[in-house]
Amino acid sequence: MSAGDDTGSREVRPDRRPLWRTVLTPRWFGLLLLALAIAAGMSAMGVWQLDVYHSKTAAATAKRAEGAPVPLQSLFSIDEGLPAKAVGRRVMVEGTWGRPADQLFIADRRQGSADGFWVVSPVMLSDSGGAVMVVRGWVPTVSDPAAAAPRGSVRLTGAVAASEAADSSGDAAKGRVLSSLRIPTIVHLVDYRLYDAFVIQSSVESGVVPSPAPAVVPPPAPPTDHAGLRNIAYAFQWWVFAAFTLWMWAKIVLDAHRDPNPESDQDTQPNPTSPDPPPAEASAESSAASSVADDQVEESVDSSGTVSA
């Protein structure tokens, strides 16, 4: 057999069809729809878990701000820094108003549509040997009659607030008007110890109430209590499962595309009506025909004794 015959007898495999055609076959496209449905359900479960986290966080934050007032000294001592858990808590302060000369004003404070000043006065706490600075309210000017410093005993409620970040130490040398609410600045303006926090006054329970009185300052929003952190982990877990589902579908389809099964080969290969016999069978039939011809020649020789031309 010649080299040309050998080459011609080899089976020539047609080019592999593109990936998108494999994806669009009913089998793999149906599996894609199923994977998308499963991934969508898992993603929705992750979003639900995230909503549960936000709900728990909002409830915990609201509980901190709406709880019954407790004595300030029960949250932390005057020798300690302000703990994060105390910020935003409603507290009760009982003592005596400090010296009028120790009253301060915080500038550039907006109340509604007007700018003015916060009035900050110390309350001396008898049981701690120190004081806490109380934001009594808002006035339009430092000379407003409502800004007059109160005297005598007092018992009030309010919310705990932390020092502001902006530095106002340069304002201390200019007078009693500061640009920010900061204990590290105020501590150098008085000769007694201060709690590392402010109390935003909401009401006076007993004692002399100045008239007119400064406008009440809304308490700052309490810091977020991050409750239900486990739900965040659950949310990410569901999202990972969704991504894994789509990844598995892609991997299965790619494997099927690279190594198609016989059924898919039949779909892509031509199907001739009269296939040529395999080379092995053709060779066997040729050998059998040659053997029959030789036998007939031998029989002719034996009968006549000669070989006819």
Secondary structure in CASP SS format (residue, H / E / C, confidence):
PFRMAT SS
TARGET T0000
AUTHOR 0000-0000-0000
METHOD secondary structure of the structure
MODEL  1
M C 1.00
S C 1.00
A H 1.00
G H 1.00
D H 1.00
D H 1.00
T H 1.00
G H 1.00
S H 1.00
R C 1.00
E C 1.00
V C 1.00
R C 1.00
P C 1.00
D C 1.00
R C 1.00
R C 1.00
P C 1.00
L H 1.00
W H 1.00
R H 1.00
T H 1.00
V H 1.00
L C 1.00
T C 1.00
P H 1.00
R H 1.00
W H 1.00
F H 1.00
G H 1.00
L H 1.00
L H 1.00
L H 1.00
L H 1.00
A H 1.00
L H 1.00
A H 1.00
I H 1.00
A H 1.00
A H 1.00
G H 1.00
M H 1.00
S H 1.00
A H 1.00
M H 1.00
G H 1.00
V H 1.00
W H 1.00
Q H 1.00
L H 1.00
D H 1.00
V H 1.00
Y H 1.00
H H 1.00
S H 1.00
K H 1.00
T H 1.00
A H 1.00
A H 1.00
A H 1.00
T H 1.00
A H 1.00
K H 1.00
R H 1.00
A H 1.00
E H 1.00
G C 1.00
A C 1.00
P C 1.00
V E 1.00
P E 1.00
L H 1.00
Q H 1.00
S H 1.00
L C 1.00
F C 1.00
S C 1.00
I C 1.00
D C 1.00
E C 1.00
G C 1.00
L C 1.00
P C 1.00
A H 1.00
K H 1.00
A H 1.00
V C 1.00
G C 1.00
R C 1.00
R E 1.00
V E 1.00
M E 1.00
V E 1.00
E E 1.00
G E 1.00
T E 1.00
W E 1.00
G C 1.00
R C 1.00
P H 1.00
A H 1.00
D H 1.00
Q C 1.00
L E 1.00
F E 1.00
I E 1.00
A E 1.00
D E 1.00
R E 1.00
R E 1.00
Q E 1.00
G C 1.00
S C 1.00
A E 1.00
D E 1.00
G E 1.00
F E 1.00
W E 1.00
V E 1.00
V E 1.00
S E 1.00
P E 1.00
V E 1.00
M E 1.00
L E 1.00
S C 1.00
D C 1.00
S C 1.00
G C 1.00
G E 1.00
A E 1.00
V E 1.00
M E 1.00
V E 1.00
V E 1.00
R E 1.00
G E 1.00
W E 1.00
V E 1.00
P C 1.00
T C 1.00
V C 1.00
S C 1.00
D C 1.00
P H 1.00
A H 1.00
A H 1.00
A C 1.00
A C 1.00
P C 1.00
R C 1.00
G C 1.00
S E 1.00
V E 1.00
R E 1.00
L E 1.00
T E 1.00
G E 1.00
A E 1.00
V E 1.00
A E 1.00
A C 1.00
S C 1.00
E C 1.00
A C 1.00
A C 1.00
D C 1.00
S C 1.00
S H 1.00
G H 1.00
D H 1.00
A H 1.00
A H 1.00
K H 1.00
G C 1.00
R C 1.00
V E 1.00
L E 1.00
S C 1.00
S C 1.00
L C 1.00
R C 1.00
I H 1.00
P H 1.00
T H 1.00
I H 1.00
V C 1.00
H C 1.00
L C 1.00
V C 1.00
D C 1.00
Y C 1.00
R C 1.00
L E 1.00
Y E 1.00
D E 1.00
A E 1.00
F E 1.00
V E 1.00
I E 1.00
Q E 1.00
S E 1.00
S E 1.00
V E 1.00
E E 1.00
S E 1.00
G E 1.00
V C 1.00
V C 1.00
P C 1.00
S C 1.00
P C 1.00
A C 1.00
P C 1.00
A E 1.00
V C 1.00
V C 1.00
P C 1.00
P C 1.00
P C 1.00
A C 1.00
P C 1.00
P C 1.00
T C 1.00
D C 1.00
H C 1.00
A C 1.00
G C 1.00
L H 1.00
R H 1.00
N H 1.00
I H 1.00
A H 1.00
Y H 1.00
A H 1.00
F H 1.00
Q H 1.00
W H 1.00
W H 1.00
V H 1.00
F H 1.00
A H 1.00
A H 1.00
F H 1.00
T H 1.00
L H 1.00
W H 1.00
M H 1.00
W H 1.00
A H 1.00
K H 1.00
I H 1.00
V H 1.00
L H 1.00
D H 1.00
A H 1.00
H H 1.00
R H 1.00
D C 1.00
P C 1.00
N C 1.00
P H 1.00
E H 1.00
S H 1.00
D H 1.00
Q H 1.00
D H 1.00
T H 1.00
Q C 1.00
P C 1.00
N C 1.00
P C 1.00
T C 1.00
S C 1.00
P C 1.00
D C 1.00
P C 1.00
P C 1.00
P H 1.00
A H 1.00
E H 1.00
A H 1.00
S H 1.00
A H 1.00
E H 1.00
S H 1.00
S H 1.00
A H 1.00
A H 1.00
S H 1.00
S H 1.00
V H 1.00
A H 1.00
D H 1.00
D H 1.00
Q H 1.00
V H 1.00
E H 1.00
E H 1.00
S H 1.00
V H 1.00
D H 1.00
S H 1.00
S H 1.00
G C 1.00
T C 1.00
V C 1.00
S C 1.00
A C 1.00
END
